[in-house]
Amino acid sequence: MSKIKRAIISLSDKSNLKPLLNCLKKHSIEIISSGGTFKTIKKLKFKCQEVSDFTSFTEILDGRVKTLHPKIYAGILNKRNNKKHIKELKKNNFSNIDLVIVNFYPFEQTINNTKNHQKIIENIDVGGPTMVRAAAKNYNDVTVITSTNQYDELINELNNNNGTTSKKFREKMSKYAFTETSYYDSLISSYFNKISNEIFPEKKIINANLIDKLRYGENPHQFSAIYSNSNSLDLIQIHGKQLSYNNFNDIFSALTISKSLQRNTGVVIVKHANPCGVSDIKDKLKCYKAALACDPVSAFGGVVSCNFNINSKIAIELNKTFLEVIIANGFDKEALKILKKKKNIRLINANKYSLSEALKINSYEGILLVQNEDKFKFKSKDFKIVSKTKPTYLQMKNLIFAFNVCRYVKSNAIVLAHKGATVGIGSGQPSRLDSCEIAINKMKRFVNPNNDIVAASDAFFPFVDGIEKLVQSGVSAVIQPAGSIRDKEIIKFANQTGTVLVFSKTRHFRH
């Protein structure tokens, strides 16, 4: 056990300080502090020595240098059982500092609230992280506290051990401290990479906060947790069981698609991270019914994302199908009453959720694959009409809708659409021809429209057989990326059959 005689306190967040100061006073622990923290402690009527008095050195450079002094760091870093260290401290008239309580300048809040580079630079803490690292390194003798959330634990430790801390406690706090300094430095590194447009730096540092430990991963024997590089997910669960790893996979798949649609319109139904029905019809009830009609069998046990506020009429329809998760941009009171009749269904408010510029990361045994997400908004200029038969305005609108959905379907992907809704989706097949057959079979089984069917492919057709099968099923317009050595053959077939053919200038493939 290590008796604490002296503490240094330097805080940006000065909340919940009084109970801690009472505890330090109870155990006769001297306090050193500076700046705003010193003033706060004195205002709370506790004894405190200013750092400049302790070091006999006045802070300089507008406060940039105040705790950076040998007396501070020798007091923290000396080994209490090392005779040489003890001798050097006595020679220099230095004293031990046994407890370091520090939290850092609010760099993260600053970059979120301003683009003023000078203000951001001034909120890079130097002295705080340096003291924390020193104390954490010397945890054998020194206790370090880096968060207001740790105050109660420190108070209990001191009270239960008569003003001392155990090595186990100090080691635990040291672990938290190094995590805190690493996270803080990663934010600064990311900021500088961002302003210099360095997307793939030589060393990639990822910062993330634990949001929740999940019950298990994809399977019960796998461990799982969810992290975010902000302090929340901007998703509010308002009802139902705890979300699982697989739930989150489906939720983010659904949101990625629904947030790519027109503002406050659109319904996406996802099963196993693949859409099984998407609609972009303005009438909300018709929109949901059209998305469900695409594949009502696969929708069973799926995730529904409504890119609008859910009212009671839609809630009644939703309750007719077994669903794991319902996402919306808010729920009416009456809708909540209806939906909450099912005890376990998860209801998620995604009103504040938006697609960010964050990179997409896949990991494999410590190896990271990193890329930016494929999410830019399609416009007519991104496509080229290559057939003699030109699309009507509505055909082109449906083609772009189908192509947008298609880029979020696991490849090989084929999407059939009719009047702003998918009517057949073929996904995840090694053969594009197989995906065509699946999409056509789904369409014939569930919707079977008579005309105005359009098809989207996430990559070019390598042979005529794929587009031929689509045309034979009633498709009148096709959209696909260009790039095949047989593009001319595909165009020739389209012209022979009077089919509209549109080429995308870029490929949109989701592996």
NORKA-V468041 format. One record per residue. N is the residue number from 1. SS is DSSP state (@ for helix, = for strand, . for the rest). PHI is phi in radians with two decimals (NA if undefined). Layout:
# NORKA-V468041
n = <N;N>
ss = <SS;SS>
phi = <PHI;PHI>
This chain:
# NORKA-V468041
n = <1;2;3;4;5;6;7;8;9;10;11;12;13;14;15;16;17;18;19;20;21;22;23;24;25;26;27;28;29;30;31;32;33;34;35;36;37;38;39;40;41;42;43;44;45;46;47;48;49;50;51;52;53;54;55;56;57;58;59;60;61;62;63;64;65;66;67;68;69;70;71;72;73;74;75;76;77;78;79;80;81;82;83;84;85;86;87;88;89;90;91;92;93;94;95;96;97;98;99;100;101;102;103;104;105;106;107;108;109;110;111;112;113;114;115;116;117;118;119;120;121;122;123;124;125;126;127;128;129;130;131;132;133;134;135;136;137;138;139;140;141;142;143;144;145;146;147;148;149;150;151;152;153;154;155;156;157;158;159;160;161;162;163;164;165;166;167;168;169;170;171;172;173;174;175;176;177;178;179;180;181;182;183;184;185;186;187;188;189;190;191;192;193;194;195;196;197;198;199;200;201;202;203;204;205;206;207;208;209;210;211;212;213;214;215;216;217;218;219;220;221;222;223;224;225;226;227;228;229;230;231;232;233;234;235;236;237;238;239;240;241;242;243;244;245;246;247;248;249;250;251;252;253;254;255;256;257;258;259;260;261;262;263;264;265;266;267;268;269;270;271;272;273;274;275;276;277;278;279;280;281;282;283;284;285;286;287;288;289;290;291;292;293;294;295;296;297;298;299;300;301;302;303;304;305;306;307;308;309;310;311;312;313;314;315;316;317;318;319;320;321;322;323;324;325;326;327;328;329;330;331;332;333;334;335;336;337;338;339;340;341;342;343;344;345;346;347;348;349;350;351;352;353;354;355;356;357;358;359;360;361;362;363;364;365;366;367;368;369;370;371;372;373;374;375;376;377;378;379;380;381;382;383;384;385;386;387;388;389;390;391;392;393;394;395;396;397;398;399;400;401;402;403;404;405;406;407;408;409;410;411;412;413;414;415;416;417;418;419;420;421;422;423;424;425;426;427;428;429;430;431;432;433;434;435;436;437;438;439;440;441;442;443;444;445;446;447;448;449;450;451;452;453;454;455;456;457;458;459;460;461;462;463;464;465;466;467;468;469;470;471;472;473;474;475;476;477;478;479;480;481;482;483;484;485;486;487;488;489;490;491;492;493;494;495;496;497;498;499;500;501;502;503;504;505;506;507;508;509;510;511>
ss = <.;=;=;.;.;=;=;=;=;=;.;.;.;.;.;.;@;@;@;@;@;@;@;@;@;@;.;.;.;=;=;=;=;.;@;@;@;@;@;@;@;@;@;.;.;.;.;.;=;=;@;@;@;@;@;.;.;.;.;=;@;@;@;.;=;.;.;.;.;@;@;@;@;@;@;@;@;.;.;.;.;.;@;@;@;@;@;@;@;@;@;@;.;.;.;.;.;.;=;=;=;=;.;.;.;.;@;@;@;@;@;@;@;.;.;.;@;@;@;@;@;@;.;.;.;.;@;@;@;@;@;@;@;@;@;@;@;.;.;.;.;.;=;=;=;.;.;@;@;@;@;@;@;@;@;@;@;@;@;@;.;.;.;=;=;.;@;@;@;@;@;@;@;@;@;@;@;@;@;@;@;@;@;@;@;@;@;@;@;@;@;@;@;@;@;.;.;.;.;.;.;.;.;.;.;.;.;.;=;=;=;=;=;.;.;.;.;.;.;.;.;.;.;.;=;=;=;=;.;.;.;.;.;.;.;=;=;=;=;.;.;.;.;.;@;@;@;@;@;@;@;@;@;@;@;@;@;@;.;.;.;.;.;.;.;.;=;=;=;=;=;.;.;=;=;=;=;=;=;.;.;.;.;@;@;@;@;@;@;@;@;@;@;@;.;@;@;@;@;.;.;=;=;=;=;=;.;.;.;=;.;@;@;@;@;@;@;@;.;.;.;.;=;=;=;=;=;=;.;.;=;.;@;@;@;@;@;@;@;.;.;.;.;.;.;=;=;=;=;.;.;.;.;.;.;.;.;.;=;=;=;=;=;=;.;.;=;=;=;=;=;=;.;.;.;.;.;.;.;@;@;@;=;=;=;.;.;.;.;.;.;.;@;@;@;@;@;@;@;@;@;@;@;@;@;@;.;.;.;=;.;.;.;=;=;=;=;=;.;.;=;=;=;=;=;=;.;.;.;.;.;@;@;@;@;@;@;@;@;@;@;@;@;@;@;@;.;.;.;.;.;.;=;=;=;=;=;.;.;.;.;.;.;@;@;@;@;@;@;@;@;@;.;.;=;=;=;=;=;=;=;.;.;.;.;.;@;@;@;@;@;@;@;@;@;@;@;.;.;=;=;=;=;=;.;.;.;.;.;=;.>
phi = <NA;-2.11;-1.27;-1.68;-1.92;-2.48;-2.22;-1.98;-2.17;-2.49;-2.26;-1.51;-1.59;-1.75;-1.31;0.98;-1.47;-1.05;-1.04;-1.18;-1.11;-1.05;-1.17;-1.10;-1.12;-1.02;-1.75;0.96;-1.66;-1.20;-2.15;-2.01;-2.79;-2.65;0.98;-1.12;-1.19;-1.02;-1.11;-1.14;-1.10;-1.16;-1.12;-1.39;1.20;-2.03;-1.20;-2.80;-1.70;-1.27;-0.95;-1.09;-1.27;-1.17;-1.61;1.03;-2.47;-1.28;-1.07;-2.30;0.98;0.97;1.54;-1.14;-2.13;-2.47;-1.68;-1.38;-2.58;-0.98;-1.15;-1.22;-1.35;-1.17;-1.12;-1.46;-1.56;-1.19;-1.46;-1.13;-1.84;-1.74;-1.05;-1.11;-1.11;-1.08;-1.12;-1.17;-1.11;-1.13;-1.06;-1.65;1.02;-1.72;-2.10;-1.19;-2.05;-1.73;-2.43;-2.06;-2.07;-2.47;-2.23;-1.64;-0.92;-1.34;-1.11;-1.10;-1.12;-1.14;-1.20;-1.41;-1.90;-2.60;-1.92;-1.23;-1.04;-1.13;-1.14;-1.12;-1.06;-1.18;-1.70;-1.55;-1.36;-1.91;-1.13;-1.04;-1.05;-1.17;-1.09;-1.11;-1.09;-1.11;-1.16;-1.15;-1.10;-1.71;-1.07;-1.04;-2.17;-2.14;-1.75;-2.19;-2.16;-2.14;-2.60;-1.08;-1.19;-1.66;-1.07;-1.07;-1.15;-1.13;-1.01;-1.09;-1.08;-1.17;-1.19;-1.33;-2.17;0.96;1.45;-2.08;-2.22;-1.46;-1.09;-1.05;-1.16;-1.11;-1.14;-1.07;-1.17;-1.13;-1.04;-1.08;-1.13;-1.16;-1.11;-1.14;-1.18;-1.11;-1.10;-1.06;-1.13;-1.15;-1.12;-1.16;-1.03;-1.10;-1.08;-1.17;-1.12;-1.18;-1.27;-1.70;1.02;-1.63;-1.28;-2.14;-1.20;-1.06;-2.17;-1.68;-1.94;-1.89;-1.97;-2.74;-1.82;-1.17;-1.62;-2.89;-1.55;-1.54;-1.03;-2.94;-1.53;-1.04;-2.28;-1.03;-1.52;-1.81;-1.40;-2.75;-2.66;-2.13;-2.10;-2.51;-1.42;-2.04;-1.56;-2.69;-1.73;1.04;-2.20;-1.96;-1.46;-1.93;-2.94;1.80;-1.14;-1.06;-1.31;-1.76;-0.98;-1.15;-1.02;-1.10;-0.98;-1.21;-1.05;-1.24;-1.11;-1.15;-1.18;-1.04;-1.35;-1.14;-1.35;-1.53;-1.48;-1.05;-1.02;1.10;-2.38;1.89;-2.28;-2.20;-2.01;-2.13;-2.40;0.93;1.18;-2.03;-1.21;-2.02;-3.05;-2.43;-2.44;-2.25;-1.58;-1.14;-1.17;-1.09;-1.18;-1.09;-1.08;-1.11;-1.10;-1.21;-1.13;-1.15;-1.12;-1.04;-2.84;-1.11;-1.22;-1.18;-1.14;-1.05;1.36;-1.68;-2.02;-1.95;-2.04;-1.75;-1.45;-2.88;-1.33;-1.57;-1.80;-1.15;-1.10;-1.23;-1.04;-1.07;-1.16;-1.06;-1.22;-1.36;-2.11;-1.26;-2.25;-1.46;-2.47;-2.14;-1.96;-2.69;-1.53;1.85;-2.34;-1.13;-1.01;-1.19;-1.09;-1.10;-1.04;-1.18;-1.23;-1.28;-1.12;-1.60;-1.06;-1.65;-1.14;-1.52;-1.95;-2.13;-1.61;-1.93;-1.05;-1.66;-1.41;-2.50;-1.32;-1.77;-1.63;-1.09;-1.34;-1.63;-2.19;-2.03;-2.11;-2.48;0.87;1.46;-1.85;-1.96;-1.82;-2.19;-2.70;-1.42;-1.30;-1.53;-2.54;-1.20;-1.30;-1.31;-2.30;-0.98;-1.20;-1.41;-2.23;-2.25;-1.42;-1.94;-1.64;-1.21;-1.38;-1.64;-1.29;-1.29;-1.01;-1.19;-1.08;-1.12;-1.09;-1.20;-1.10;-1.16;-1.03;-1.11;-1.20;-1.10;-1.12;-1.02;-1.24;-1.81;-1.70;-1.08;-1.39;-1.25;-2.13;-2.29;-2.19;-1.82;-2.37;-2.62;0.92;1.43;-2.52;-1.27;-2.15;-2.97;-2.29;-1.98;-2.41;1.11;-1.80;-1.11;-1.96;-1.13;-1.12;-1.10;-1.11;-1.04;-1.11;-1.11;-1.07;-1.14;-1.11;-1.10;-1.05;-1.18;-1.32;-1.94;-1.99;0.95;-1.20;-1.53;-2.67;0.97;-1.54;-2.05;-2.30;-2.17;-2.13;-1.34;-2.53;-1.17;-1.40;-1.29;-2.41;-1.22;-1.02;-1.16;-1.16;-1.09;-1.11;-1.14;-1.09;-1.10;-1.51;1.97;-1.22;-1.89;-2.59;-2.30;-2.19;-2.74;-1.21;-1.42;2.32;-1.44;-1.18;-1.86;-0.94;-1.10;-1.18;-1.14;-1.10;-1.05;-1.10;-1.07;-1.18;-1.15;-1.80;1.22;-1.55;-1.25;-2.30;-2.13;-1.80;-1.45;-1.35;-2.34;-1.51;-2.38;-2.13;-2.04;-1.30>
